[in-house]
Amino acid sequence: MSSDDVEPPKGPQNLTPNGEVVKQIIKKGEGFLKPENGSDVTVHYVGTLEDGTKFDSSRDSGSPFEFQLGMGKVIKGWDVAIPTMLKGEISTITIAPSYAYGDTGMPPSIPPHATLKFEIELLSFRNEKDLTHDGGVLKKVIDESKEWQTPSYETKCQVELVGKLSDGTIFEDRKAEITIGDDQVCIGLEKALESMKRGEKSLVTIRSDYGYGDEGNSDLKIPPKATLYYTCLLYTSDAADDLLCVD
């Protein structure tokens, strides 16, 4: 079953213990990565009061809203809700006053003690490094390395790879010796490995044109035009030092 066949949850989700922030998914998102505190986030939103009165809308202004998540740049309810969203997801977020503008409101448009409702579309977020400068290969470091050397062309690397499709299906899970430039893996994964340091573990998102393109890969059961999601651990590479070379 593809990710497009998966229906969003039917009912509302309480995101706080006492129901101060409640989410209802209208349109499911893609993949399985979500923004984190510190992520640069871009959204469209429409904000209304409980009676339906609209007080703000990025769609009306024609410009998406950008902010840094978890840094107090928005109301508390947003910082709670948006980390639960996937890229492309549209959800309605209902936020109690204690997670919005509280006892004072935001005159004249938002009265005191107002419960707010937002329709939010998560357009994009960036907690990854764009390795190709076109969004084709994105890398997020999970475990940092104190090393500084990175592999280059013809470098031999020992790696651990777990590759998934957007619906979570695992298409490979293996330890391997890979030589950069030998076409043993897709070009997007080679670019990611070239950016990694010994001991580094990263999540890598590879767009299909840097993966297996319009053809897919029948051996790995990767369909055409599939976005790939890898967890990569670089054990050693002969870019490090002679003691850690792969023979």
C-alpha positions as CSV (number, residue, x, y, z in Angstrom):
1,M,0.0,0.0,0.0
2,S,1.4,3.4,-1.0
3,S,1.5,6.5,1.3
4,D,-1.3,7.9,-0.9
5,D,-3.6,5.1,0.2
6,V,-3.2,5.9,3.9
7,E,-6.1,7.9,5.3
8,P,-5.5,10.6,7.9
9,P,-6.8,10.0,11.4
10,K,-10.6,10.4,11.5
11,G,-10.8,12.2,14.8
12,P,-9.1,15.1,16.6
13,Q,-5.7,14.6,18.3
14,N,-5.0,16.1,21.7
15,L,-1.5,17.4,21.6
16,T,-1.4,18.6,25.3
17,P,-2.5,16.7,28.4
18,N,-5.6,18.8,29.1
19,G,-6.6,19.4,25.5
20,E,-5.4,23.0,25.2
21,V,-4.1,22.2,21.7
22,V,-6.1,19.9,19.4
23,K,-5.3,18.9,15.9
24,Q,-7.5,17.6,13.1
25,I,-5.8,16.5,10.0
26,I,-7.5,17.7,6.8
27,K,-4.9,16.5,4.3
28,K,-2.1,14.1,5.1
29,G,1.5,15.1,4.5
30,E,4.3,13.2,2.8
31,G,7.3,11.2,4.1
32,F,7.9,10.7,7.8
33,L,10.2,13.6,8.7
34,K,8.9,16.4,10.9
35,P,10.2,19.8,11.9
36,E,12.0,20.2,15.2
37,N,12.9,23.1,17.5
38,G,15.2,25.4,15.6
39,S,13.8,24.4,12.2
40,D,13.1,27.2,9.7
41,V,9.4,26.6,8.9
42,T,7.2,28.0,6.1
43,V,3.5,27.8,6.4
44,H,0.2,29.2,5.1
45,Y,-2.5,29.8,7.7
46,V,-5.9,31.2,8.2
47,G,-6.8,32.2,11.8
48,T,-10.4,32.5,13.1
49,L,-12.2,33.0,16.3
50,E,-14.7,30.4,17.7
51,D,-17.6,32.3,15.9
52,G,-15.8,32.0,12.6
53,T,-14.5,35.6,12.4
54,K,-11.3,35.7,10.5
55,F,-8.6,37.8,12.2
56,D,-5.5,36.9,10.1
57,S,-4.5,35.0,6.9
58,S,-1.3,34.5,5.1
59,R,-3.3,33.4,2.1
60,D,-5.1,36.7,1.9
61,S,-1.7,38.5,2.0
62,G,-0.4,36.2,-0.7
63,S,2.8,35.5,1.2
64,P,3.6,32.4,3.2
65,F,4.7,33.0,6.8
66,E,8.3,31.9,7.8
67,F,9.6,31.6,11.3
68,Q,12.0,29.6,13.5
69,L,10.2,26.8,15.4
70,G,10.5,26.5,19.1
71,M,12.1,29.9,19.7
72,G,9.1,31.8,21.0
73,K,8.5,33.5,17.7
74,V,4.8,32.5,17.6
75,I,2.2,31.6,20.1
76,K,2.8,28.5,22.3
77,G,0.1,26.5,20.5
78,W,1.9,26.7,17.2
79,D,5.2,25.6,18.8
80,V,3.3,22.5,20.1
81,A,1.4,21.7,16.9
82,I,3.7,22.2,14.0
83,P,6.4,19.7,15.2
84,T,3.6,17.0,14.8
85,M,3.1,17.9,11.1
86,L,4.5,16.4,7.9
87,K,5.5,18.4,4.8
88,G,2.4,19.2,2.8
89,E,0.0,18.4,5.6
90,I,-3.0,20.7,6.2
91,S,-4.5,20.6,9.7
92,T,-7.0,22.5,11.8
93,I,-5.4,23.5,15.1
94,T,-7.7,24.6,18.0
95,I,-5.8,26.5,20.7
96,A,-7.1,27.4,24.1
97,P,-6.3,30.9,25.5
98,S,-3.5,29.6,27.7
99,Y,-1.6,28.5,24.6
100,A,-2.6,31.6,22.6
101,Y,-3.0,35.2,23.8
102,G,-4.4,34.5,27.3
103,D,-6.2,37.0,29.4
104,T,-5.2,40.0,27.4
105,G,-5.9,38.9,23.9
106,M,-4.5,40.9,21.0
107,P,-6.8,43.9,20.6
108,P,-8.6,44.8,18.5
109,S,-8.8,41.6,16.5
110,I,-8.4,39.0,19.3
111,P,-10.4,39.5,22.5
112,P,-9.3,38.4,26.0
113,H,-9.7,34.7,26.8
114,A,-10.2,33.8,23.1
115,T,-9.9,30.2,21.8
116,L,-8.4,30.3,18.4
117,K,-8.7,28.0,15.4
118,F,-6.0,27.9,12.7
119,E,-6.0,26.1,9.4
120,I,-2.2,25.5,8.8
121,E,-0.5,24.1,5.8
122,L,3.1,23.1,6.3
123,L,4.7,24.1,3.0
124,S,8.4,23.3,3.9
125,F,10.9,23.2,6.7
126,R,14.6,23.1,6.9
127,N,16.4,21.2,9.6
128,E,18.6,19.6,6.9
129,K,21.6,20.7,4.9
130,D,20.9,21.1,1.2
131,L,23.8,19.2,-0.3
132,T,22.9,19.9,-3.9
133,H,21.6,23.5,-3.5
134,D,18.4,22.5,-5.3
135,G,16.7,20.4,-2.6
136,G,17.6,17.2,-4.3
137,V,19.7,15.7,-1.4
138,L,19.0,16.9,2.1
139,K,21.0,15.7,5.1
140,K,20.2,15.9,8.8
141,V,23.0,14.9,11.3
142,I,21.7,12.6,14.1
143,D,25.1,11.8,15.7
144,E,27.9,14.4,15.3
145,S,31.5,13.4,14.7
146,K,34.6,15.1,16.1
147,E,36.6,14.1,13.0
148,W,37.1,16.5,10.1
149,Q,38.1,14.4,7.1
150,T,35.3,13.5,4.6
151,P,35.4,11.0,1.8
152,S,36.1,12.0,-1.8
153,Y,36.2,10.4,-5.3
154,E,37.5,6.8,-5.1
155,T,37.5,6.8,-1.3
156,K,36.5,3.4,0.2
157,C,33.9,3.6,2.9
158,Q,32.4,1.2,5.4
159,V,28.8,2.1,6.0
160,E,25.6,1.0,7.6
161,L,22.5,1.8,5.5
162,V,18.8,1.6,6.1
163,G,16.7,2.8,3.1
164,K,13.0,3.5,3.2
165,L,10.3,4.7,0.9
166,S,7.9,7.5,1.8
167,D,5.4,5.0,3.2
168,G,8.0,3.5,5.5
169,T,8.7,0.4,3.5
170,I,12.4,-0.7,4.0
171,F,14.0,-1.6,0.7
172,E,17.5,-2.2,2.1
173,D,19.2,-2.7,5.5
174,R,22.8,-3.6,5.3
175,K,26.4,-3.0,6.1
176,A,28.5,-2.4,3.1
177,E,31.9,-1.3,1.6
178,I,31.3,1.4,-0.9
179,T,33.8,3.1,-3.1
180,I,32.8,6.7,-4.1
181,G,32.4,6.9,-7.8
182,D,31.9,3.2,-8.5
183,D,28.2,3.5,-9.0
184,Q,27.5,1.0,-6.2
185,V,24.7,3.3,-4.9
186,C,22.7,6.1,-6.3
187,I,24.3,9.5,-6.9
188,G,22.4,11.1,-4.1
189,L,23.7,8.7,-1.6
190,E,27.3,9.2,-2.9
191,K,26.9,12.9,-2.4
192,A,25.7,12.4,1.1
193,L,28.6,10.1,2.0
194,E,31.1,12.6,0.6
195,S,29.7,15.1,3.1
196,M,30.0,12.8,6.1
197,K,32.8,12.3,8.7
198,R,33.9,9.1,10.3
199,G,31.5,8.1,13.0
200,E,28.7,10.4,11.8
201,K,25.1,9.2,11.5
202,S,22.7,11.1,9.4
203,L,19.2,11.0,7.9
204,V,19.4,11.6,4.1
205,T,16.4,12.5,1.9
206,I,17.0,11.9,-1.8
207,R,14.7,13.2,-4.5
208,S,14.1,10.8,-7.4
209,D,16.3,12.6,-9.9
210,Y,19.2,11.9,-7.5
211,G,18.0,8.4,-6.7
212,Y,16.7,6.0,-9.3
213,G,14.7,8.4,-11.4
214,D,11.8,7.5,-13.7
215,E,12.9,3.8,-13.9
216,G,13.1,3.0,-10.2
217,N,15.2,0.0,-9.2
218,S,13.5,-3.4,-9.6
219,D,16.2,-5.2,-7.6
220,L,15.5,-3.1,-4.6
221,K,11.8,-2.9,-5.3
222,I,12.0,0.9,-5.6
223,P,9.1,2.3,-7.8
224,P,9.6,5.0,-10.4
225,K,10.1,8.6,-9.3
226,A,10.4,7.5,-5.6
227,T,11.9,9.8,-2.9
228,L,14.3,7.8,-0.8
229,Y,15.0,8.2,2.9
230,Y,18.2,6.8,4.2
231,T,19.7,6.4,7.7
232,C,23.5,6.3,7.1
233,L,26.3,5.6,9.5
234,L,29.9,6.0,8.2
235,Y,32.1,3.7,10.2
236,T,35.4,4.3,8.5
237,S,36.8,5.7,5.2
238,D,40.3,5.8,3.8
239,A,40.1,9.6,3.9
240,A,40.7,9.3,7.7
241,D,44.1,7.8,8.3
242,D,46.1,4.7,7.3
243,L,45.1,2.8,10.5
244,L,41.4,3.1,9.4
245,C,41.8,2.4,5.7
246,V,39.6,-0.2,4.2
247,D,41.8,-2.8,2.4
